[in-house]
Amino acid sequence: MKLMYAIVEIAGQQTKVENGKFIYANKLSGNDGDAVEFANVLLTDDNGTVTLGAPFVSGVKVVGKILGNVKGDKVIVFKKKRRKGYRKKNGHRQHFTKVLIESIG
């Protein structure tokens, strides 16, 4: 069984990706079914053989397919100042893109 994963920088965040798995990245431009390519690979692990980049691993890229845009869970932002009668309640739902990782290499 071949286990391979990579640490990739996507939109300023580092994400662990594996073949055949889904990831949720901050909203990416593109339509459903489009191929997306991530070239900023920081680390790869191929059955215990770890390759570390300085800062990126050369010649390695991660290819995925956009499956759609989704919204994350609602986050409640509540601000209050005691004894002043000040209260603010806001909600926020982050937009994500669901990506299927097709290949690493």
C-alpha positions as a Markdown table, in Angstrom:
| # | Residue | x | y | z |
|---|---|---|---|---|
| 1 | Met | 0.0 | 0.0 | 0.0 |
| 2 | Lys | 1.5 | 3.3 | -1.1 |
| 3 | Leu | 1.1 | 6.1 | 1.4 |
| 4 | Met | 2.0 | 9.5 | 0.2 |
| 5 | Tyr | 1.2 | 12.9 | 1.5 |
| 6 | Ala | 2.4 | 16.5 | 1.0 |
| 7 | Ile | 2.2 | 19.8 | 2.9 |
| 8 | Val | 1.1 | 22.4 | 0.4 |
| 9 | Glu | 0.7 | 26.2 | 0.8 |
| 10 | Ile | -2.8 | 27.2 | -0.5 |
| 11 | Ala | -3.8 | 30.9 | -0.3 |
| 12 | Gly | -1.3 | 31.5 | 2.5 |
| 13 | Gln | -2.3 | 28.5 | 4.6 |
| 14 | Gln | -0.4 | 25.2 | 4.9 |
| 15 | Thr | -2.5 | 22.1 | 4.3 |
| 16 | Lys | -1.8 | 18.4 | 4.4 |
| 17 | Val | -3.1 | 16.7 | 1.3 |
| 18 | Glu | -3.3 | 13.0 | 0.3 |
| 19 | Asn | -4.2 | 11.2 | -2.9 |
| 20 | Gly | -7.9 | 10.7 | -3.3 |
| 21 | Lys | -8.9 | 12.8 | -0.3 |
| 22 | Phe | -11.0 | 16.0 | -0.2 |
| 23 | Ile | -9.7 | 19.3 | 1.2 |
| 24 | Tyr | -11.6 | 22.5 | 1.9 |
| 25 | Ala | -9.5 | 25.5 | 0.9 |
| 26 | Asn | -10.3 | 29.2 | 1.2 |
| 27 | Lys | -12.5 | 30.2 | -1.9 |
| 28 | Leu | -10.5 | 29.6 | -5.1 |
| 29 | Ser | -11.3 | 31.1 | -8.5 |
| 30 | Gly | -12.6 | 28.5 | -11.0 |
| 31 | Asn | -15.7 | 26.6 | -11.9 |
| 32 | Asp | -16.9 | 23.1 | -10.9 |
| 33 | Gly | -14.8 | 20.4 | -12.6 |
| 34 | Asp | -11.8 | 22.7 | -13.4 |
| 35 | Ala | -8.4 | 21.4 | -12.7 |
| 36 | Val | -6.3 | 23.3 | -10.1 |
| 37 | Glu | -2.6 | 23.0 | -9.6 |
| 38 | Phe | -0.6 | 23.8 | -6.4 |
| 39 | Ala | 3.1 | 24.3 | -7.0 |
| 40 | Asn | 4.1 | 25.5 | -3.5 |
| 41 | Val | 4.9 | 22.1 | -2.0 |
| 42 | Leu | 6.7 | 22.5 | 1.3 |
| 43 | Leu | 7.2 | 18.8 | 2.2 |
| 44 | Thr | 6.5 | 15.4 | 0.7 |
| 45 | Asp | 6.5 | 11.9 | 2.4 |
| 46 | Asp | 6.6 | 8.8 | 0.2 |
| 47 | Asn | 6.5 | 5.7 | 2.3 |
| 48 | Gly | 8.8 | 7.2 | 5.0 |
| 49 | Thr | 11.1 | 9.1 | 2.6 |
| 50 | Val | 10.7 | 12.7 | 3.6 |
| 51 | Thr | 11.7 | 15.5 | 1.3 |
| 52 | Leu | 11.8 | 18.9 | 2.8 |
| 53 | Gly | 11.9 | 22.1 | 0.7 |
| 54 | Ala | 13.9 | 25.2 | 1.2 |
| 55 | Pro | 11.3 | 26.8 | 1.0 |
| 56 | Phe | 9.6 | 24.7 | -1.7 |
| 57 | Val | 10.3 | 21.2 | -3.1 |
| 58 | Ser | 11.4 | 21.6 | -6.7 |
| 59 | Gly | 9.7 | 19.6 | -9.4 |
| 60 | Val | 6.8 | 18.5 | -7.3 |
| 61 | Lys | 3.2 | 19.7 | -7.8 |
| 62 | Val | -0.2 | 18.7 | -6.5 |
| 63 | Val | -3.1 | 18.5 | -9.0 |
| 64 | Gly | -6.7 | 18.6 | -7.9 |
| 65 | Lys | -10.2 | 19.1 | -9.2 |
| 66 | Ile | -12.7 | 21.7 | -8.0 |
| 67 | Leu | -15.9 | 20.0 | -6.9 |
| 68 | Gly | -17.8 | 23.1 | -5.8 |
| 69 | Asn | -18.1 | 26.0 | -3.4 |
| 70 | Val | -19.5 | 25.5 | 0.1 |
| 71 | Lys | -20.0 | 27.5 | 3.3 |
| 72 | Gly | -18.5 | 26.7 | 6.6 |
| 73 | Asp | -20.3 | 26.6 | 10.0 |
| 74 | Lys | -21.6 | 29.8 | 11.4 |
| 75 | Val | -19.4 | 31.6 | 13.8 |
| 76 | Ile | -21.0 | 33.9 | 16.3 |
| 77 | Val | -19.1 | 37.1 | 17.1 |
| 78 | Phe | -20.5 | 38.6 | 20.4 |
| 79 | Lys | -19.1 | 41.9 | 21.8 |
| 80 | Lys | -20.2 | 43.3 | 25.2 |
| 81 | Lys | -19.0 | 45.9 | 27.6 |
| 82 | Arg | -20.1 | 45.3 | 31.1 |
| 83 | Arg | -22.3 | 47.9 | 32.9 |
| 84 | Lys | -22.5 | 50.0 | 29.8 |
| 85 | Gly | -25.5 | 48.4 | 28.0 |
| 86 | Tyr | -23.3 | 47.8 | 24.9 |
| 87 | Arg | -24.0 | 44.5 | 23.0 |
| 88 | Lys | -23.2 | 43.6 | 19.4 |
| 89 | Lys | -24.0 | 40.2 | 17.9 |
| 90 | Asn | -22.8 | 39.3 | 14.4 |
| 91 | Gly | -22.6 | 36.0 | 12.5 |
| 92 | His | -20.2 | 34.9 | 9.8 |
| 93 | Arg | -20.0 | 32.0 | 7.4 |
| 94 | Gln | -16.7 | 31.5 | 5.6 |
| 95 | His | -16.7 | 30.5 | 1.9 |
| 96 | Phe | -14.7 | 27.4 | 1.0 |
| 97 | Thr | -13.9 | 25.5 | -2.1 |
| 98 | Lys | -14.1 | 21.7 | -2.0 |
| 99 | Val | -11.1 | 20.2 | -3.9 |
| 100 | Leu | -10.5 | 16.5 | -4.7 |
| 101 | Ile | -6.7 | 15.7 | -4.8 |
| 102 | Glu | -6.0 | 13.6 | -7.8 |
| 103 | Ser | -2.2 | 13.3 | -7.9 |
| 104 | Ile | 1.0 | 14.3 | -6.0 |
| 105 | Gly | 4.2 | 14.4 | -7.9 |
